[in-house]
């Protein structure tokens, strides 16, 4: 008689009854909902008890699943499987529909890969009443283009999009009155407006917007907002009176940058002017929409001017209690910081993150009268200044805060928060053979900031490759 395996003994009692299969359908559906759909379907061969359970599973997951076997699928195989699955499953509501496929796990056929995705999405949202929809289809050359947004659903509460292209003129989610959570990552967002009256959470990370005109975001019921590391023009935020927390970080990929003027008014169309369009030329782009927030974190690279431009039209942050800023507020002049403090009457916690700078900015714009600001920050409890060292800029900031009634014991200066820029120097000597047979020596001193010694080795190799070198030494 063959030995019973340990797992079989754990799944049965002394009489040999299958205790897992004896569980209620609701519990088994929870287990099946966590599996990729191809694995869920394969459970039908376990026993008669499991034969039809997969048909009523309240989750559809077209994901990598199935172990290494999935890597052998072709796009037409995936399409055929999902089409049959949607046809044969019971018409029960879906708690979640996840479509996540990468071409790296399939054998080519990009056009075939996109062929039925739009149909799957509409089937899940309209017929299966999915509450959560997640879509991510990534290929080497193309993004999934969602042309027919918006769709209509009375049940959809969360939508997550990754590596897709929004192509409709204005995604109006008004036909999705239950939609509260929208998350977009690594998407291309080309519509002129994004509209939703029900959204409470909006997250946009590493997405690409239009480079010449701004996309307007109209979400008046938003409570949480995140905008991080975008490419293209910064979107224009309309009023968000219910906003509580917002996180905005703009890096060098943002088109709102200028190397010549701190406020983007150098006259170059690539920085500001005609290319900004009528939507954001003479109005606040970000700060006005964020003015109702309680907690704000606003950080960007020093060359990004959009916060400084908005500060000229700075609204009053009547509810703001926690504020985190970085170098942009002192990159041009300390008047920007002063102006912001003038418009935060109930601020309680202020954090400034100041990275090491080549030149210190210690001037204050003459437009701001510090003598009149003594009582404006009477609610401020803690000020954190995180920097590399306590330099002249930090001293000037402390002096400004004192004019707002901030006591020295309320200010915490954390030094060595940022690593000091290191200068690594290496001298390279190259001997090159000239046309007349003589040799000439070249000396090159390489100074690299915040880089490792291997950088100089790579540079030396590059010089050797482009020079008729007979010998070299370091």
C-alpha positions in Angstrom: 0.0 0.0 0.0 1.6 3.3 -1.0 2.4 5.8 1.7 0.2 8.8 2.1 2.1 12.1 1.7 2.2 14.5 4.6 0.1 17.1 2.7 -2.6 14.6 2.1 -2.7 13.7 5.8 -3.0 17.4 6.8 -5.9 17.9 4.4 -7.9 14.9 5.6 -9.0 13.6 8.9 -8.7 10.0 10.1 -11.6 8.8 7.9 -9.9 10.1 4.7 -12.4 13.0 4.2 -11.1 16.0 2.3 -11.3 18.8 4.8 -10.4 21.6 2.4 -13.2 20.7 0.0 -15.6 20.6 2.9 -15.1 24.4 3.4 -17.9 26.7 2.4 -17.9 28.1 -1.2 -17.4 31.6 0.1 -14.0 30.6 1.7 -12.9 28.6 -1.3 -13.7 31.6 -3.5 -11.4 33.8 -1.4 -8.6 31.3 -2.0 -9.3 31.0 -5.7 -9.5 34.8 -6.1 -5.9 35.2 -5.1 -4.7 32.9 -7.9 -4.1 33.8 -11.6 -7.1 32.7 -13.7 -5.3 29.9 -15.5 -4.4 28.3 -12.2 -8.0 28.8 -11.0 -9.4 27.0 -14.0 -7.0 24.0 -13.5 -8.5 23.4 -10.0 -11.5 21.8 -11.8 -9.6 18.5 -12.1 -9.1 18.1 -8.3 -12.5 16.6 -7.6 -16.2 16.9 -8.4 -16.5 19.4 -5.6 -14.1 21.7 -7.4 -15.3 21.1 -11.0 -17.4 24.3 -11.3 -16.1 26.5 -8.5 -13.9 28.5 -10.9 -16.9 29.7 -12.8 -18.2 31.7 -9.9 -14.9 33.0 -8.6 -15.3 36.8 -8.0 -11.9 37.7 -9.4 -10.4 37.6 -12.9 -6.6 37.7 -13.1 -5.0 37.6 -16.5 -1.4 37.7 -15.1 1.8 35.9 -15.6 0.7 33.0 -13.4 1.0 29.3 -14.1 4.7 29.2 -13.4 7.2 28.7 -16.2 4.4 27.4 -18.4 3.0 30.9 -19.0 6.3 31.9 -20.6 5.6 29.6 -23.4 2.3 31.2 -24.3 1.8 33.2 -27.4 -0.5 36.2 -27.6 -3.2 34.3 -29.5 -3.1 31.6 -26.9 -3.7 34.2 -24.1 -6.5 35.8 -26.2 -8.2 32.4 -26.8 -8.0 31.4 -23.1 -9.4 34.7 -21.8 -12.2 34.8 -24.4 -13.3 31.3 -23.5 -13.0 32.1 -19.8 -15.3 35.1 -20.1 -17.8 33.0 -22.2 -18.0 30.1 -19.8 -17.8 31.7 -16.4 -21.0 32.4 -14.5 -22.4 35.9 -14.7 -21.5 36.8 -11.1 -20.1 40.2 -10.1 -16.4 40.6 -10.1 -14.7 42.1 -7.0 -11.5 42.6 -9.0 -10.3 42.3 -12.6 -6.6 42.4 -13.2 -5.1 42.3 -16.7 -1.3 42.4 -16.4 0.9 41.0 -19.2 4.4 41.9 -20.4 5.6 41.0 -23.8 8.8 39.6 -22.3 6.8 36.7 -21.1 5.1 36.1 -24.5 6.5 35.1 -27.9 6.0 38.3 -29.9 2.7 39.2 -31.6 2.3 42.8 -30.3 -0.8 43.5 -32.5 -2.4 40.3 -31.4 -1.7 41.1 -27.8 -3.8 44.3 -28.0 -6.6 42.8 -30.1 -9.2 42.0 -27.4 -8.1 44.0 -24.3 -10.6 46.7 -24.9 -13.4 44.1 -25.1 -12.2 42.4 -21.9 -12.2 45.7 -20.0 -15.8 46.6 -21.2 -17.0 43.0 -20.4 -15.6 43.2 -16.9 -16.8 46.7 -16.2 -20.2 46.6 -17.9 -21.4 43.0 -17.7 -19.5 41.6 -14.7 -19.8 44.8 -12.6 -16.2 44.8 -11.5 -15.5 46.9 -8.5 -11.7 47.1 -9.0 -10.0 47.2 -12.4 -6.2 47.0 -12.9 -4.7 47.2 -16.4 -1.1 46.9 -17.4 0.1 45.6 -20.7 3.7 46.4 -21.5 5.6 45.8 -24.8 9.0 46.9 -26.1 7.6 49.3 -28.6 4.0 50.1 -28.0 1.6 51.1 -25.3 -2.0 50.0 -25.0 -4.1 52.8 -26.4 -7.4 53.4 -24.5 -9.3 55.4 -27.0 -12.9 54.8 -25.9 -12.6 56.1 -22.4 -14.8 56.9 -20.5 -16.9 53.9 -19.9 -20.0 53.6 -17.7 -20.2 51.7 -14.5 -22.3 52.1 -11.4 -20.1 49.7 -9.4 -16.4 50.6 -10.3 -14.7 52.0 -7.2 -11.0 51.7 -8.1 -9.1 52.0 -11.4 -5.4 51.3 -11.7 -3.7 51.9 -15.1 0.0 51.3 -15.9 1.9 51.5 -19.2 -1.2 52.6 -21.1 -2.0 55.6 -23.3 -5.0 57.7 -22.6 -6.1 59.1 -26.0 -9.7 60.3 -25.6 -10.2 64.0 -25.6 -11.5 64.3 -22.0 -11.8 61.2 -19.8 -15.0 62.1 -18.1 -15.6 59.6 -15.3 -19.0 61.2 -14.4 -20.6 57.9 -15.6 -18.7 56.1 -12.9 -20.3 57.7 -9.8 -18.8 55.2 -7.4 -15.2 55.7 -8.6 -13.1 57.0 -5.7 -9.6 55.8 -6.4 -7.7 56.4 -9.7 -4.0 55.5 -9.9 -1.9 56.0 -13.1 1.7 54.9 -13.4 4.1 55.1 -16.4 1.1 56.2 -18.6 0.9 58.7 -21.4 -1.8 61.2 -20.6 -2.7 63.3 -23.7 -6.3 64.5 -23.0 -6.9 68.1 -22.3 -9.0 67.4 -19.2 -9.5 64.7 -16.6 -12.9 65.0 -14.9 -14.5 63.2 -12.0 -17.0 64.4 -9.4 -16.5 61.3 -7.1 -12.7 60.8 -7.0 -11.3 60.9 -3.5 -7.8 59.6 -4.2 -5.7 60.4 -7.3 -2.1 59.2 -7.8 -0.1 60.0 -11.0 3.5 58.6 -11.0 6.1 58.7 -13.8 3.5 59.7 -16.4 4.0 61.7 -19.5 1.8 64.7 -20.2 1.6 66.9 -23.3 4.7 69.1 -23.8 3.0 72.3 -25.0 -0.4 72.6 -23.4 -1.5 71.7 -19.9 -4.0 69.0 -18.9 -6.6 70.4 -16.5 -7.6 68.2 -13.6 -11.1 68.7 -12.3 -11.7 66.6 -9.2 -13.5 68.7 -6.6 -14.0 65.9 -4.0 -10.4 64.8 -3.9 -9.0 64.0 -0.4 -5.6 62.6 -1.4 -3.4 63.8 -4.3 0.0 62.5 -5.5 2.0 63.8 -8.5 5.4 62.4 -8.8 8.2 62.5 -11.4 6.2 63.4 -14.5 7.3 64.2 -18.0 5.9 67.1 -20.0 3.9 70.1 -18.7 2.7 70.1 -15.1 -1.1 69.6 -15.1 -3.3 72.5 -14.0 -5.3 71.7 -10.8 -8.7 73.2 -10.4 -10.3 73.7 -7.0 -10.0 70.9 -4.5 -11.8 72.1 -1.4 -11.9 68.7 0.3 -8.2 68.0 -0.1 -6.4 66.8 3.1 -3.0 65.5 1.9 -1.0 66.2 -1.2 2.5 65.1 -2.3 4.1 66.8 -5.4 7.6 66.0 -6.6 8.8 67.3 -9.9 12.2 66.3 -11.3 14.3 67.3 -14.4 11.8 65.5 -16.7 9.2 68.2 -16.2 9.0 70.7 -19.1 8.5 73.6 -16.7 12.2 74.2 -16.3 14.4 77.2 -17.2 18.1 77.6 -16.9 18.0 81.3 -17.4 15.3 82.7 -15.1 14.2 81.4 -11.8 10.5 82.2 -12.5 10.4 80.9 -16.1 9.9 84.3 -17.7 13.0 84.4 -19.9 10.9 84.7 -23.0 12.0 81.4 -24.4 8.9 79.5 -25.6 10.4 76.3 -24.4 10.3 77.6 -20.9 7.3 79.8 -20.6 5.0 81.9 -22.9 3.3 80.6 -26.0 4.1 77.0 -25.2 2.4 77.3 -21.9 -1.0 77.8 -23.5 -3.9 79.9 -22.3 -4.7 77.4 -19.5 -1.7 78.3 -17.3 -0.2 81.5 -18.5 -1.8 84.0 -16.1 -3.0 81.8 -13.3 -1.7 79.5 -10.6 -1.0 76.0 -11.9 -0.6 74.0 -8.7 -0.8 76.1 -5.5 -4.3 77.4 -6.1 -5.7 73.9 -6.4 -3.7 72.7 -3.3 -4.7 75.7 -1.1 -7.3 73.7 0.9 -4.9 71.0 2.0 -4.0 70.2 5.6 -0.7 68.4 4.8 1.6 69.4 1.9 4.9 68.2 0.6 6.2 70.3 -2.3 9.6 69.3 -3.7 11.3 69.8 -7.1 14.6 70.2 -8.8 16.0 73.8 -8.5 15.6 74.4 -12.3 11.8 73.6 -12.2 10.2 77.0 -11.9 6.5 76.2 -11.5 6.3 76.5 -7.7 8.2 79.8 -7.8 5.9 81.1 -10.6 2.8 80.1 -8.6 4.2 81.8 -5.5 3.7 85.2 -7.2 -0.1 84.4 -7.2 0.1 82.5 -3.9 -3.3 81.8 -2.3 -3.9 81.7 1.5 -3.6 78.1 2.8 -6.2 78.5 5.5 -6.1 74.8 6.6 -2.4 74.0 6.2 -0.8 72.6 9.3 2.2 70.6 7.9 4.4 71.8 5.1 7.6 70.2 3.6 9.7 72.1 1.1 13.1 71.7 -0.4 15.6 73.9 -2.2 13.2 75.5 -4.7 12.0 78.0 -2.0 15.5 79.5 -1.6 16.9 78.9 -5.1 16.0 82.4 -6.4 15.7 84.5 -3.3 14.4 84.0 0.2 11.5 86.2 -0.6 9.7 83.1 -2.0 9.9 81.4 1.4 8.8 84.6 3.1 5.8 84.9 0.8 4.7 81.3 1.5 5.0 81.8 5.3 2.8 84.9 4.9 0.0 82.8 3.5 0.1 79.9 6.0 -1.6 81.5 9.1 -2.3 78.2 11.0 0.9 76.3 10.1 2.1 74.0 12.9 5.0 72.0 11.4 7.5 73.2 8.8 10.3 71.1 7.3 13.0 72.5 5.0 15.3 70.0 3.1 18.3 71.9 1.8 20.9 70.1 -0.2 24.5 71.4 -0.5 24.8 74.3 -2.9 27.7 75.7 -4.8 26.6 79.3 -4.1 24.6 80.6 -1.1 21.5 82.7 -1.7 21.1 85.1 1.2 19.2 88.0 -0.3 15.5 88.6 0.4 13.2 90.3 -2.1 12.5 93.8 -1.1 8.8 93.4 -1.8 8.3 91.5 1.5 8.2 93.5 4.7 9.4 91.2 7.5 8.6 93.7 10.2 4.9 93.2 9.7 4.9 89.4 10.2 5.5 89.0 13.9 2.2 87.3 14.7 1.5 85.4 11.5 3.0 82.1 12.7 1.7 82.0 16.2 0.6 78.4 15.7 3.9 77.1 14.5 5.3 74.5 16.9 8.3 72.8 15.2 10.6 73.8 12.4 13.0 71.2 11.0 15.9 72.3 8.8 17.6 69.3 7.3 20.9 70.3 5.6 24.5 69.3 5.1 25.9 72.0 7.3 24.8 75.2 9.1 25.8 77.7 6.4 24.8 81.3 5.7 21.5 80.3 4.1 20.5 78.4 7.2 21.4 81.4 9.4 19.3 83.7 7.1 16.3 81.4 7.4 16.6 81.3 11.1 16.7 85.1 11.1 13.5 85.3 9.0 11.7 82.8 11.2 12.5 84.9 14.2 10.7 87.9 12.6 7.6 85.6 12.5 7.8 85.0 16.2 9.5 81.6 16.0 11.7 81.0 19.0 15.2 79.4 18.7 14.1 76.4 20.8 11.4 75.6 18.2 14.0 75.2 15.4 15.7 71.9 15.0 18.7 72.0 12.6 19.8 68.5 11.5 23.2 68.7 9.9 24.8 66.0 7.7 21.4 65.1 6.5 22.7 65.2 2.9 26.0 63.7 1.8 28.7 66.3 1.0 29.7 66.5 -2.6 32.9 64.7 -3.1 35.5 65.7 -5.7 37.4 62.8 -7.1 40.4 63.7 -9.1 42.5 61.6 -11.4 45.3 62.6 -13.8 45.6 60.7 -17.1 48.7 60.8 -19.2 48.3 59.8 -22.9 51.2 59.4 -25.4 50.0 59.7 -29.0 52.0 59.0 -32.2 52.0 62.1 -34.5 52.2 62.0 -38.4 55.9 62.7 -38.4 56.6 59.8 -36.1 57.2 61.8 -32.9 55.2 61.3 -29.7 53.2 63.9 -27.8 52.0 63.6 -24.2 48.6 64.8 -23.1 47.7 65.4 -19.5 44.0 65.4 -18.4 42.8 66.0 -14.9 39.3 64.7 -14.3 37.2 66.1 -11.4 33.9 64.2 -10.9 31.3 65.2 -8.3 29.6 62.4 -6.3 31.0 59.7 -8.5 33.2 56.7 -7.9 36.8 56.1 -9.2 35.6 53.8 -11.9 34.3 56.8 -13.7 37.8 58.0 -14.4 38.7 54.5 -15.6 35.9 54.6 -18.1 37.0 58.0 -19.3 40.5 56.8 -19.7 39.3 53.9 -21.8 37.3 56.2 -24.0 40.4 58.4 -24.6 42.5 55.4 -25.5 39.8 54.3 -28.0 39.8 57.5 -29.9 43.5 58.3 -29.8 46.3 56.6 -31.6 47.8 55.6 -28.3 51.1 53.6 -27.9 51.2 53.8 -24.2 49.4 55.3 -21.2 49.8 55.6 -17.5 47.9 56.9 -14.5 
